[in-house]
């Protein structure tokens, strides 16, 4: 770098130079920043899909409460036809120590996902020796419970309090289902109740009711966890709180507590999917360890797509992708390499070959959706192949990768020095011999790199596959290449249109997996290129 | 497991066969592989046959006959590899020349087939709808009458709104991509040290390799709501599917493409120009602005044309982030639609194949194909002339 004082024209030129360098460097920095931001945001959004919560519920497998009670030695077929929901319901009710109304029971049973019945049934059929005993089986929680555990919990506001509260068990009130207690205290809840609508009752006390369209307040002290239903503020400053406790049986009597937590949920119960009671019971089971998170989220990797957000998985799309890429590879690689070899080595150089070369070069930069149009017109309409099959998808992607592979092969072949060919011919080899013995091995790294790169591009292609019908909702894993299937990028596209949070999480997680796949493929290409490259 | 057994057998068979043939027939000739590599290739072949069979005929793999057939194939397949290294002979020459010629003709048929299928369907479309109305009409509402007496179901297939939509999004994309792309190329070719290049080039390749669905998801979920809330903070009405969101993200997608093309162009400028500029006392900034960029100008223009053609052909980003309504507007905060989005949405539905709606998609495809074809030919010609000047 020249010394400033020797630069004719003075400092201004030096300044422009520095500025320009800074500006172009900042462009590079912008690109890197964008990449980091994009990937970081995707990983962050998708992180929630890689773990899920399960409940390890002890179930007594007692057939006397099911339809199979009259069958002596039930076979697997008999068991498959039985409904085991009474078992599940009893198991859940055992974990909650107080009497519930029918509506509350229904809310409690919604804690488990719809496939828990099938999980229980499969476990019973697999181990019939367990009939009559207790076993602990992990069940998936439902979508709303999972959403609460992953996201909703963090929105609760906790206040730790140390004022002493006195408790009384209330027997004679209109809500005859148990667990209803009264706390009376002075001046504790006043400041927590800003902007709440309260009315004056007959004794001129302020009465504040907390219904389903008001923000929820909870009290937690040790094992007791309850929801505040009503607070009366008397003129003397005394506060009477009516609390419904869901986690202790009705005959446990506690007289005072000194360390407790007041929790507020900013969203009202009517605007939430999970009810207050279910929330409290979930928190209780979480603290005893019965509800645990499982990393990794196994159903995400072993299920196909589903209408239930928490059951949807990517195995169907992965299998479809694999089959499609296989067909694409088998079609495009041999034809592409051999066509390029013919054009480069064996064809007469004339008008035809130049025309073909121009055609191929232009086809390599044609938008990919045009190949979808070709697939639709030719393969689906004229040839009548099955829609949405990996065979058709693979053929479309193969036709799309063909120009790229041809160009890569021709570049690789051209980079082999002419001396190699001349030497082989001079020693009496035929054209086919020189090609297969000398030129092909020398050009193989370039060909392989080009093939792997075009493959990694084909894995991420969506637009042509949309046109040949892979956009339908497929809930099975495809069994062979004529079966209906979908591919990973199309699965991403389909899930991204669904506004449910669980689907958005899964979309981001699938994107992460797709990017990992492509990075692996690109890594393989770079590895092959570095390992087999021979310098002439 | 049976698979490993097959592969092991294929490995051993390949190794033995290679050794046997080598010692007896090819003594003293140059053979590019060691016997270990040949054995590995044979086992890879066996594995591929197994995977292929497993996936293609999944539902038959319970059958034991099939398993044994696969087994025999994979063992015998190892010996099939000797066909890849044929000995001399007229018949061998003929066979392989024919095989190669067949592949080349297939590739040729494919390229011609694309053009034919597009053109034939386009002609069918233009027999049902007027050419002038298509090219110069300013309404795009692709509906067709399901019944003869349906009211208000006559479709208009005027392409101008699509054209303006495409141009709007592409302009936004290129106005992001060109400065950043050329700037990155200049830094990497003139100012960067070798170490910097070794680290940054792969990162740019990663950016280029990300599938466009990912960009589309990012645009729809992150960029569009952000722009909407930003605009509403200033009192503007921003559609939730604005052209700006799609354009910005598309620009980010094109940056690596533009920068690698510009990098090639800048490298093609001969060293003598650079040396001459430095000898006359120019700073790097002056050298780039006054000597190199003017010299590389045709190349950069052709890079611009290629990025332009890439941008107009992009589907997924616009499909997910921009809208479907054919608005004729130049306001980047509105929703617009492009050629590719219309092709995609017109064909994913229940239409019989001969209806005007479906055929219009082919007409759009033909227009797109023609546009990109012409742009590519122009760009390649420019690059050739430019390289001829400095070759």
Interface residues (C-beta under 8 A of the other chain):
Chain A: X7 X8 X13 X14 X16 X17 X19 X20 X21 X23 X24 X25 X27 X28 X30 X31 X32 X34 X35 X38 X41 X42 X45 X319 X322 X323 X326 X330 X334 X335 X336 X337 X338 X339 X341 X342 X343 X346 X347 X356 X358 X359 X360 X361 X362 X363 X365 X366 X367 X368 X369 X370 X371 X372 X373 X374 X376 X377 X378 X381 X399 X402 X403 X406 X429 X430 X431 X432 X433 X436 X437 X438 X441 X456 X457 X459 X460 X461 X462 X463 X466 X467 X469 X471 X479 X480 X481 X489 X492 X493 X496 X504 X507 X508 X511 X514 X515 X518 X519 X522
Chain B: X30 X31 X32 X33 X51 X52 X55 X56 X57 X58 X59 X84 X85 X86 X87 X88 X92 X93 X96 X97 X99 X100 X101 X103 X104 X106 X107 X108 X110 X111 X113 X114 X117 X118 X121 X179 X180 X183 X184 X186 X187 X188 X191 X200 X203 X204 X205 X206 X207 X209 X210 X211 X212 X213 X214 X216 X217 X218 X220 X221 X222 X252 X255 X256 X281 X283 X284 X285 X286 X288 X289 X306 X309 X310 X312 X313 X314 X315 X316 X319 X320 X340 X343 X344 X347 X348 X353 X361 X362 X365 X368 X369 X372 X373 X376 X377 X380
